[in-house]
Amino acid sequence: MTKERYNIFINTHDLGILKTAECILVEDHGVLTEFGFRYTNEYLENPAAFSLDPVLLPLHRGNLELTCTGGIPGLIDDYLPDAWGRKVLSQLAFYRDKIRLNGNSAIESLSILGRSRIGAIQIIRPDQSPDFGLGAHIAELAKAENIAQQVDAPDFNDFNPDEVSLLYLANNGTGIGGARPKALIYDETGAYIAKFNRFTQDSYNNARVEKTCLDMANSIGITDRKATIHAGINGREVLLIDRFDINENSSRNHLVSINSLLKQPETQRDFYGAFRYDDIYNIIQQYSGDITTDLEKLLKTMLFNRMINNTDDHERNFSLQFNGNHYHLSPAYDMVPSLQKGSYHAAGFQHFPSPPKLSEVSKFGRIFGLSKNRVAQCTEQIMSVGKQWQEYAEKNAVEEQQIELIFSYFNF
């Protein structure tokens, strides 16, 4: 049996850097069995305090104890590395510490996580001080890209990486949803997520195609993130996307993934049912402070994902974000086309395994409680931007062959 205590700090515009809560993790053979949590009195007495998880961690005094039966509470799960981050951390542990990291152990993962994270919280041991890093300076971008390619290579186990480089990437490339190689980067004007191309695995130039999709999504209001392409990085291209969790004064916006909000309260396991956009609709109705705006954004995101054939619309690719007053649906992210025809989406709709095509929307009438007229207006917006795919792609210098190939997978 292993037990570890942690302090949870937050860094927001209204609160500053403040110790928010204390927690205890108890594991049996590397598997989490108990989670104890308590907000600090200082935090509860602050008028800007809010629930870190509106479902499982409501604001109240006293201890909250959760039983974990094969699951991890959302607050911890969101903080732990994604698929790519776990890969980096396992290599770091092996080459630096000469141990094999137990990927199921939250305690082991927390012991070697870096301080540069997405979101507003930091989970550290009682003997540590909070340090909300922004990642690595853009001058180190080539170094990050190079080690990312090495970690991602199929024959990586035959390569003995420089442990300093690997430690650097682990500190800056974890905590972001998805399995794509990435790192956190900053310069004098902003903070970014750097996404790296996989030329041995990608079916197209992901940097240019994802930027094209982001530009289209910006035009219909489902995201407000800008992106730039940096060419000539070790002879390759890197996509830098503005982080929406960072404010101008370097304070943060707290995020809670939909995956966390759908956890099974009795076990803390991930949602085991058929995930649907309707589940996000239900969460918005309960916890959003701007329901109508969020439901329109959800509708547009659903239709946009179906149109571009983004079938990777799983629970971790949606979040609620706290803006200082209330939770609202975060800007859309991780929207890239799949080059597989006929495959189901990770998120269905009603009793269908995939969202409706644009040509099918009218038969549903009201969707997510929005009027038929408003649904039709949103559908027309998506249709209009979809028909401009070639124009958007050409502006981003996507190769003509890739433009035609990707468009052949669009669903109208």
PAMIZA-693253 format. One record per residue (C-alpha): x negated, y negated, z; residue in one letter. Coordinates in steps of 0.2 Angstrom, whole numbers, padded with zeros to 4 digits, always signed. Each point is the difference from the previous one (the first is absolute). Layout:
% residues N
XYZA ...
***
This chain:
% residues 412
+0000+0000+0000M -0007-0017-0005T +0007-0017+0006K -0006-0017-0005E +0006-0017+0004R +0001-0015-0012Y +0004-0019+0000N +0010-0007-0014I -0004-0018-0005F +0010-0010-0012I -0005-0015-0011N +0014-0011-0006T +0003-0018-0004H +0012-0003+0015D -0010+0012+0013L -0018-0002-0005G -0010+0015+0005I +0009+0007+0015L +0000+0017+0009K +0017+0007-0004T +0001+0017+0007A -0009+0015+0008E +0002+0018-0006C -0006+0017+0004I -0002+0014-0012L -0001+0018+0006V -0005+0014-0012E -0001+0019+0001D -0014+0008-0011H +0001-0016-0011G +0019-0001-0002V +0009-0015+0008L +0012+0006+0013T +0005-0016+0010E +0000-0018-0003F +0001-0013+0015G +0003-0018-0004F +0003-0016+0011R +0001-0018-0006Y -0010-0012+0011T +0008-0012+0011N -0009-0015-0008E +0007+0006-0017Y +0018+0002+0006L +0000-0017+0008E -0006-0009-0016N +0015-0007-0010P -0008+0006-0016A +0000+0018+0005A +0008+0013-0011F +0002+0018-0001S -0015+0009-0009L +0012+0013-0006D +0019-0005+0001P +0005+0019+0000V -0011+0008+0013L -0009-0014+0009L +0014-0013+0005P -0006-0014+0011L +0003+0005+0019H -0010+0002+0015R -0006+0016+0007G -0008+0016-0008N +0006+0008-0016L -0004+0018-0002E +0002+0010-0017L -0002+0018-0003T -0009+0004-0015C +0004+0017-0008T -0011+0001-0016G +0002-0019-0003G -0008-0017+0004I +0009-0015+0006P +0002-0013-0014G -0011-0013+0008L -0015+0012+0001I +0004+0008-0017D +0000-0017-0009D -0016-0005+0008Y -0009+0016-0005L -0009+0002-0017P +0010+0005-0016D -0006+0014-0011A -0015-0009-0007W -0005-0006+0017G +0001+0017+0008R -0012+0006-0014K -0012-0014+0004V +0001+0003+0018L -0003+0019-0001S -0016-0003-0010Q -0006-0014+0012L +0003+0012+0015A -0010+0014-0009F -0015-0009-0006Y -0002-0013+0014R +0006+0009+0015D -0003+0018-0006K +0018+0005+0005I +0015+0006-0010R +0014-0012+0003L +0017+0008+0004N +0012-0009-0011G +0014+0004+0011N -0007-0008+0015S +0005-0019+0003A -0013-0001+0014I -0014+0006-0011E +0005-0012-0014S +0002-0015+0011L -0018+0003+0007S -0008-0004-0016I +0012-0012-0009L -0007-0017-0005G +0007-0017+0006R +0006-0006-0017S +0018+0005-0002R +0016-0004-0009I +0013-0008+0012G +0000-0010+0016A -0004+0013+0013I -0016+0008+0006Q -0001+0016+0011I -0016+0001+0010I -0007+0008+0015R +0001-0010+0017P -0019-0004-0001D +0001-0008-0017Q +0005-0017-0005S +0011-0005-0015P -0008-0005-0016D +0011-0003-0015F -0012+0002-0014G +0005-0004-0018L -0011+0014-0007G -0016-0004-0011A -0005-0016-0009H +0003+0001-0019I -0019+0000-0002A +0001+0018+0006E +0013+0005-0013L -0012+0009-0011A -0007+0010+0015K +0018+0005+0005A +0005+0005-0017E -0016+0011-0003N +0002+0010+0016I +0019+0002-0003A -0004+0008-0017Q -0012+0011+0009Q +0012+0005+0014V +0013+0003-0014D -0011+0011-0011A +0005+0019-0001P -0018+0005+0004D -0001-0012+0015F -0005+0014+0012N -0016+0002-0010D -0005-0018+0003F -0007-0007+0016N +0006-0018+0002P -0009-0014+0009D +0009+0001+0016E +0000-0019+0002V +0009-0002-0017S +0013+0013+0005L +0002-0008+0017L +0003-0017-0009Y +0013+0007-0011L +0009+0009+0014A +0001-0016+0010N +0008-0009-0015N +0010+0013-0010G +0012+0008+0012T +0017-0004+0006G +0008-0004-0017I +0013+0011-0007G -0004+0011-0014G -0013+0012-0006A -0010-0012-0012R -0018-0005+0004P +0001-0017+0008K -0008-0012+0012A +0004-0017+0009L -0009-0015-0007I +0000-0018+0004Y -0008-0016-0007D +0001-0018+0005E +0017-0002-0007T +0010+0015+0005G +0001+0019+0005A +0003+0014-0012Y +0003+0018-0003I -0013+0007-0013A +0006+0014-0010K -0013+0011-0010F +0003+0008-0016N -0002+0019-0002R -0006+0003-0017F -0001+0019+0002T +0018+0001+0006Q +0010-0015-0006D +0010+0001-0016S -0002-0018-0003Y -0010-0016+0006N +0009-0001+0017N -0007-0017+0005A +0008-0008-0016R +0016+0010+0000V +0003-0003+0019E -0003-0019-0002K +0012+0000-0015T +0014+0008+0011C -0004-0012+0014L +0002-0015-0012D +0017+0007-0005M +0005+0003+0018A -0005-0017+0004N +0012-0007-0014S +0015+0008+0008I -0004-0004+0018G -0003+0017+0008I -0018-0005+0004T -0010-0016+0001D -0018+0007+0000R -0012-0006-0013K -0013+0012-0007A -0017-0003-0010T -0011+0012-0009I -0018+0000+0003H -0010+0008-0015A -0018+0005-0001G +0000+0008+0018I -0012+0014-0003N +0006+0000-0018G +0018+0003+0006R +0015-0011+0004E +0007-0004+0017V +0018-0007+0005L +0000-0012+0014L +0018-0003+0007I +0004-0013+0012D +0005+0007+0017R +0017-0005+0006F -0004+0004+0018D -0012-0015+0002I +0005-0018+0004N -0009-0016-0005E -0007-0001+0018N -0006+0018-0001S +0014+0006+0012S +0010+0015-0005R +0017+0006-0005N +0005+0016+0009H +0006+0015-0011L +0010+0015+0004V +0001+0013-0014S +0017+0008-0005I -0008+0016+0004N -0002-0005+0018S +0017-0006+0002L +0007+0016-0006L -0009+0011+0012K +0009+0013+0009Q +0002-0007+0018P +0000+0017+0008E -0016+0006-0008T -0009-0015-0008Q +0000+0010-0016R +0001-0008-0017D +0017-0001-0008F +0004+0018-0006Y +0016-0004-0011G +0001-0005-0018A -0006-0018+0001F +0011-0013-0009R +0000-0018-0003Y +0016+0001+0010D -0011+0003+0015D -0009-0016-0002I +0017-0009-0003Y +0006+0007+0017N -0016-0006+0009I +0002-0017-0008I +0018-0002+0006Q -0006+0004+0018Q -0016-0009+0002Y -0002-0014-0014S +0003-0018+0005G +0004-0004-0018D +0011+0014-0006I +0006-0006-0017T -0017-0006-0006T -0008+0017+0005D +0014+0010-0008L -0002-0009-0017E -0019+0003+0002K +0003+0018+0003L +0012+0002-0015L -0013-0009-0011K -0014+0011+0006T +0010+0016-0002M +0005-0005-0018L -0018-0006-0004F -0008+0016+0006N +0012+0010-0011R -0003-0010-0015M -0019+0001+0001I +0001+0018+0005N -0008-0003+0017N +0005+0017+0008T -0012-0003+0015D +0013-0010+0009D -0002+0010+0017H +0004-0006+0018E -0018-0007+0003R +0002-0012-0015N +0013-0010+0008F -0002-0011+0016S +0009-0012+0011L -0010-0016+0004Q +0002-0011+0015F -0001-0019-0005N +0001-0008+0017G +0019+0000+0001N +0006+0017-0006H -0004+0015-0010Y +0002+0000-0019H -0004+0011-0015L -0019-0002-0004S -0005-0004-0018P +0000+0015-0011A -0017+0009-0002Y -0008+0015-0009D +0011-0001-0016M -0009+0009-0014V +0008+0011-0014P -0001+0019+0000S -0004+0008-0016L +0012+0015+0003Q +0017+0001-0008K +0015+0007+0009G -0008+0001+0017S +0010-0006+0015Y -0004-0015+0010H -0005+0002+0018A +0015-0011+0005A +0017+0005-0007G +0016-0010+0000F +0017+0006+0007Q +0001+0019-0004H -0012-0002-0015F -0018+0005+0000P -0006-0016-0009S +0007-0018+0000P +0011-0005-0015P -0007-0006-0017K +0005-0017-0004L +0012+0006-0013S +0009+0010+0014E +0001-0014+0013V +0017-0007-0005S +0010+0017+0004K -0005-0002+0018F +0009-0017+0003G -0006-0007+0017R -0017+0006+0005I -0007-0003+0018F +0015-0010+0004G -0004-0013-0014L +0014-0005-0012S +0001+0007-0017K -0004-0017-0008N -0016-0001+0011R -0005+0017-0004V +0002-0003-0019A -0010-0016+0002Q -0014+0009+0008C +0001+0014-0013T -0002-0013-0014E -0015-0008+0008Q -0009+0017+0001I +0005+0004-0018M -0006-0017-0006S -0017+0002+0008V -0002+0018-0005G +0002-0005-0019K -0014-0012+0003Q -0012+0014+0005W -0011-0002-0015Q -0002-0018+0002E -0005+0001+0018Y -0011+0015-0004A -0009-0010-0014E -0003-0014+0012K -0009+0012+0011N -0010+0007-0014A +0007+0018+0002V -0005+0010-0015E +0012+0001-0014E +0001+0019+0000Q +0003+0000+0019Q +0014-0014-0002I +0009+0012-0012E -0003+0015+0010L +0007-0007+0017I +0015-0008-0009F +0005+0017-0006S +0003+0005+0018Y +0011-0015+0004F +0018+0004+0004N +0013-0012-0006F 
***
